[in-house]
Amino acid sequence: MNTHALPTTIPAYLEQLRRSLAGADPALVQDALYDAEEYLRSELAENPGRSEAEVIAAVASSYGAPDEVADIYRDTEVKVQTALRPPAPPPRGSALGRFFGVFADPRAYASLFYMLLSLATGIFYFTWVVAGFSVSLGLSITIIGIPLLILFFGSVRVLSLVEGRIVEVMLGERMPRRPLYTVRGRTIWQRIGDMFTDARTWSTMLYMLLMLPLGVTYFTIAVTLLAVSLSFALSPLALLPGVHMNVWMFGLDIPEQAPWLLALMSVIGVALLFATMHIARGIGRLHGLLAKHLLVKTAQYA
């Protein structure tokens, strides 16, 4: 039920909506503010003879008052997240069951793939930020420098949305699906100034710079653990006729000098493979929180 007086301006409507969504996921707040502003602005444009107060009063019955819109977004978010969430693996009572049950968790595979993909995305993001910022800043003393810098900052915001979608799909962390809400009705110079002073712009660039070392680290961890675990798990194949595999450990040629160790190595390899999936899932959760903090939580909604 709406417990507040209906706002008479679009900024007041958005501010009341933001307060009504207090405590909600920041990504949800960003989406709700953007959708509400787009709807109200389009209604205002279609009714040029009406004031903002008249348009808001007219659409309140269809779109809803801020409190009602906030409730709708909260309810819809629960339903969407429930529908999009991958099926949870069956509950495991024992620690051993939970350890081996990781292979039934789709999120573990998605996190592992993200670790492998992050090397490519990290190189791209790092190169884009370093090259784009240095070139546009270097040319800022010329007539094309400032427009180029503005375009670069705009591209950073677009890439932020793209990375957010990747993070949400692969790592399961709720990320914005709409651009960052910005106050309308300001001059072009004020809006350019907002872009330069927005902490979210700089935190996004920091995230993209961090993606290179993180991407190298994630890729190295994933490839190393997969290579070691699979080579250990498949080491007994060295005893098959016609199969030539070099399995060395502690200076020993295991198939020739200690073939009895191959079975132990295979067990260790299988256990390490399951541990790799747990590590990948844990890294995915931690990286999702990092992306949420740098790409969303520093954004200003007011």
N, C-alpha and C positions, 0 to 999 in steps of 0.2 A: 504494500500500500504506500502511496506517495505521501510522505510526511512533511515535505518542504513546499514552499510556494513555487509556482512554475516560473522559471527564469524568463527574463524578457530580452536577453541578448544571447547570441550563439556562444561567445566566450563564457558567459555565466552558466549556460547550460552545460558546457563541457567541463567547467570547473566543478559543478555540482555532481556530474557523472563521475568525475575522477574521485571525489570524496566518497561517493556511494560505493565505489569499487575499492575502497581502502582495504588493504590486506590481501587483495587478489594477486594473482601472478602478474608481475610487471608486463610480461608479453601480452597477456589478456587485456590489461589496461590500455596499452598502446594500440591494439587492434580496435578496441571499443571506441576510443577517442577519435581515431581516424575515420571509422565507419560513420560515427554520429556526425562529425563535421562535414563529411562528404554529402551525407543525406540532407542535412539542414541547408548547406550551401546550394545544393541543386534545387531544393524547394524554393529557396529565396530567389534564385535566378529565374525560376519559372513564374514567379509572382512578383514582378518588379514594382508593382503598385502597393505592395504591402510592406509594413515594417517588420523587423526581426521578431518583435513581440507577437505580432499577429500571425506570422508564419509558424512560430513555435507553438502558439496556442492551437493553431489549426492542425498541426501534425501530431500533437500530443496524444490524440485519440488513436492514431494508427501506429506511429513509431514508438510512442510512450514517453512518459516523464523520465527524468534521469534515474530515479530510484527504480522504476519499473524496468528500464533498459538494463540497469546493472543486474537486477535479479535474472532477467532473461539470459544475459551473457554468462552468468555463473552457472545456471542450469544447463545451458547449451554446451558449455565447456566440459562439464562432467560427462554428458552424453557422448560428445565427440571423442574425448580422451578414452572413454570406455570402449568405443567402437574401434578406434585406431590402435589401441594397445595390443601388442602381440599376445597370443594365448600363453598364459603362464604355465610353466612346467608343473607337473603334479607335485604336490608337497612331499618332501622327503623327511622322514622322521630322524634318521641318523645322520651324523656328520659325514659318514662315508657316502650315504645316499645323496646328500647335498653336493658333495665333491664331484661325484660322477654324473649327477643330474645336470651339470652345466651344459652338456651336449644337447640337451632338450630345450635350451633357452635361445630363442632367435636373436635376442639382444647381444649375446656373446659373439655370434657370428658377425652381426652388423658392426659391433665395436672393433672386431679384428679387421674387418674390411676398411673401416675408417682409419685405423692405424696405418694400413698399407697405402691408402689414398692420400693421407696427410702429407706425405713427402711431396707429391705433385702440387697439391693445393698450397702447401707452405712455401714452396719455391715461387709459385705464381704470385701469392699475396705479398711476399717480401719484395719481390722484384717490382711489382706494381707500385707499392708504397714508396720505396726508395727512389725508383726512377721517376715516378709521377710527381712526387713532392719536390725532389731536387730540381727537376727540369722546370716545373711551373714556378717555383720560388726563384730560381735563377733568372727566369724571364720576366719576373714581376716588375722590373724597372722599365720594361718595354710596354707598348700598348696592348700586346696580346697576353701579357703575363697574368694579369688579374683574372680575365675570363678563363684562362687555362687553369688557374688555381681553383676557381669556383667549380669548374667542370670536374676537376680531380676530386674535390671534396664530395661532390655529388656522386661520383663513381664509387667512392668509398662506402657511401650509404647504401648504394645498390648492392655492392659486394657483401655488405653486412647482412642484407636480407637473404642473399643466395647462401652464404655460409650458415645462416640461421636455419634455413630449410634443410640443409645437409645434416646439421647437428640434430635437428628434431627427428628427422626420418631415421637416422642411423643410431643415434645415442639416446633418443627418447626424451630429451629435455625440451620442454615447451618453449618455443621461440616465436618472435613476432611474425605475423603473416601479412602485415600492412606496414607501409613506411612510417617513420617516426612522425608523431603528431607535432605540428608547428602552428603557432598562432598566426591566423590570417589577418588581413587588414593592415598590415605594416608595410612601410615603404620597401622598395627593393634593397636599399642600402641597409636598412634595419635587419632584413632577413639575411642578407649576406653576413652582417655582423653576428647574427645569431649562429650561423653556421660555423664561423670561426671561433666563437666563444663557447660553443656547445661541448661540454665535457664528453658526451657520447662520441663525437667525431674523433677526438684524440684517443679515447680508450679503444675505439675500433681500430685505429691505426696501430696502436700498441699491440692489440691482439694479432693483427696481421704480421707484424714484425716478429712476434713470439712464435708464430706458426712455423717459421723456418727451423729454429732449433728444436721445437717440439715435434715437428714432422720428421726430422732426421732421427730423433730419439725414438719416436713411436715406430717408425719403419724398421730401425735397427733392432729394437726389442722384438718386434713381431717376426721378422725374417730369421733372426738368430734362434729364437725359441722354437719356431716351426722347423727349422733345418736340423737343430740338435735333437729335438724330440722325435722327428720322423726318422732320422738316420739311426737313432738308438732303437726305435721300435722295429725297424726293418732289418736290423743287423743280423738276425738269424738266417736271413736269405743268403748270407755268405757261405753257408754250409751246403747249399744246393749245388748239384753238379752243373758245371758250365757257367756258374755265376761267379764273377770276379769282383769282389768288393774289398777295398782296403779299410779295415777297421783297426785303428791303432789307439792304444790308451796306455799311458805310463810307459811308453817305449816298447810296448808289446804288440806284436801282430796277433790280435785276439783269435781270428779263425785258425791260425797255425799253432800258436803257442798256448792259448787258453780258451778253447772253444766252449768250455762250460760256462764262461762268463757271458756268452751271447744271450742266453735266456734271461739272465739278470739285467743285462743292458736293455733288452726288449721291454721288460716290466718297467724299468726306470723311464724309458722313452714314452710308454703309454701314459704313465702317471704325469710325466712332464707335459704331455700334450693336453691333458685335462687341466693341469695347472696353468698352461698358457691361455686357455679359454677363460679361466677365472681372472687372470691378470688383465686380459684384454677387456673384459667386462668392467673391471674396476677402473682401468684407465679411461674407459668410455664415460663412466659416471663422473669421474673427476674432471675430465675435459668438458663435459656438458655444463658443469657448475662454473668452470672458468669462462666458457663462452657466454653463459647467462650473465655473469657478473660484468664482463667487459662490453658485451654487445647490447645489453638491455638495462641492467640495474642502474647505470649511471645516467640514463636518459632522463630528461626533465619533462614532466607531463603538464606542468602548469603553464 
